[in-house]
Amino acid sequence: MKMQKSIYYIKRDLIMLPSVPVNHLFIFSARLGNNLRYYVCSRNCLDDFERLFALLISDKLKSCLPAGALNYILSLAGNDWFDPPPIGELADTYVHTIPYHIRLNNVADIRNLQQYC
């Protein structure tokens, strides 16, 4: 059975690729292209520009969220991803329903809220 990288690690590798010496640029460009193609294919966006556009915006939105809101959204998404409008709605819901002292501690597990309700 072949092990596959999770989407998180594929995206991280794509964004965090280190700089390379000039004599390795061909290999670097191939690796960058392969990582991007694998990421886009894994999110089912290869043949649909609008879906790819939404994926890029969603990823940028998620990179701007505080840790608690991000964990909340990721826990709801599971292995899938949300379009940009639901991310904004879910982040607003999180911010307006989670008590302030819990958000300060970056507690993302909603089950912990039962003691405060």
Buried (B, 14 or more C-beta within 10 A) or exposed (E): EEEEBEBEEBBEBBEEEEEBEEEEEEEBEEBBEEBEEBBBEBBEBEEEEEBBEBBEBBBEBBEEBBEBBBBBBBEEBEEEBBBBEBBBEBBEBBBEEBEEEBBEEEBBEBEEEEEEE
